[in-house]
Amino acid sequence: MRLTPLTFASFLIFSFCLSFLANSANYKLFPSAQALESNELSVTLFWSNNLLYQGDVATVRISLKSSSTEQLFIYYIGIHFDWMAEGGFYGYDLSDSPVLIPAGGSNIFDPMSIQIPINVTAGEHTYFVGIEGRQGATTAFSWDSPKYTVKIHPFGYAIMLTQLERELNESIHKNYESAEARSLVQQAQSEFAKAQPLALEGNWQEALPHLYLSLTS
């Protein structure tokens, strides 16, 4: 099975345009409050995507755990990535309906959509969670999590993997009269089966040769 250069190139260009035009929410927190002690809050992030690519729209949920002896009201929560301007965040303005976290309590916030720029460099990037709110009755606070790292993969590889999987799935339902054609399809499926788990682990160096053989079978 072969992918024609025109079809594959058109698919890449179309995906590039969709990713480039996608709108992203960019919220700013207001750094006017006093800092909360670093050990009074902790966060855990749950990403819906195993791998993140240039141009992706990823979804993440933030779980917030408080060890404060006072209740907290969360007014703003967001994530800042190193490719964003200073003070820029993806997140929520909750000031109209603050989230209450009891003393020693926790909360999982609604999913956030993160637009990864198509032109961001592939590789390791850092990010942190920023929060503003009120502690107890009157004390306004701000808090930044430690920095975390995330790996952004080149978008072309992801598109190639998705397109090839679609082509192979379609080929399964076709009845090829030629024994040679059936053999080539089986060979392509075999090489893809070797490539896919490597790609999902982010091991593109080993995955790409198998993808190439799958494409040219």
C-alpha positions, -999 to 999 in steps of 0.1 A, spaced: 0 0 0 13 34 -9 4 70 1 6 94 -29 29 124 -23 1 148 -33 -24 133 -8 0 132 21 13 168 14 -22 181 12 -31 165 45 0 180 62 -8 215 48 -45 212 59 -35 201 94 -10 229 97 -37 255 88 -62 241 113 -36 241 141 -24 276 133 -59 291 132 -71 274 164 -79 300 191 -63 298 225 -75 312 258 -48 333 274 -56 344 309 -35 367 332 -33 364 370 -29 395 390 3 393 411 -8 418 438 -14 394 467 10 380 493 25 346 486 11 315 503 37 292 519 50 268 492 41 237 514 5 248 519 -6 237 484 3 209 460 -10 201 425 -12 171 403 -19 174 366 -38 148 345 -32 151 308 -57 135 284 -29 130 258 -1 106 263 21 125 238 19 162 230 27 176 195 32 209 179 -2 224 170 -20 200 194 -50 211 215 -44 191 247 -67 188 277 -55 188 313 -72 187 347 -56 201 378 -60 185 412 -53 209 440 -45 197 476 -44 221 505 -26 216 538 -36 250 551 -53 252 585 -77 277 570 -102 274 541 -92 287 507 -112 305 481 -97 301 446 -103 331 423 -78 324 395 -60 292 384 -39 287 353 -9 272 337 21 291 323 44 276 297 78 288 288 67 298 253 42 323 267 47 360 274 54 368 311 21 369 330 2 348 304 -18 318 315 -42 292 301 -68 289 328 -100 301 345 -112 333 361 -133 321 389 -137 354 407 -175 355 401 -179 321 417 -148 312 437 -140 275 444 -140 268 482 -114 244 495 -119 234 531 -89 234 555 -68 203 545 -92 197 516 -88 192 478 -105 199 445 -102 187 409 -109 216 385 -127 214 352 -106 204 322 -86 231 305 -78 232 268 -42 240 260 -33 251 224 3 242 217 16 266 191 25 251 158 58 270 158 69 261 193 103 242 193 101 205 196 117 191 228 115 198 265 95 227 279 88 239 314 55 250 329 40 259 363 6 263 378 -3 298 392 -31 304 417 -47 334 433 -73 335 460 -82 342 496 -71 324 527 -95 326 556 -117 357 559 -95 384 546 -60 373 535 -55 375 497 -27 351 484 -9 341 453 9 308 448 31 293 421 38 256 418 73 242 412 83 240 375 75 208 356 87 196 322 68 184 292 81 171 259 66 185 227 70 162 196 72 173 160 37 175 145 46 159 112 54 125 128 20 125 146 2 132 113 21 105 95 12 80 122 -25 89 122 -27 90 84 -10 57 80 -32 40 106 -63 52 88 -50 39 54 -41 5 69 -75 2 86 -92 9 53 -70 -17 35 -82 -44 59 -117 -42 45 -106 -44 9 -106 -77 -11 -74 -78 -31 -74 -104 -58 -36 -104 -62 -17 -125 -37 12 -100 -40 -11 -71 -30 -24 -90 0 12 -98 10 22 -62 8 -7 -51 30 2 -77 56 38 -65 55 27 -29 59 5 -38 89 33 -58 105 58 -29 102 31 -5 116 25 -28 145 62 -25 154 63 12 149 32 23 169 43 13 204 77 29 199 60 61 187 36 62 217 67 60 239 82 89 220 110 67 206 108 81 171 144 72 163 134 35 163 99 40 151 106 59 119 124 30 100 93 8 106 70 36 95 90 41 64 88 4 55 51 5 62 46 34 39 66 19 11 52 -16 13 
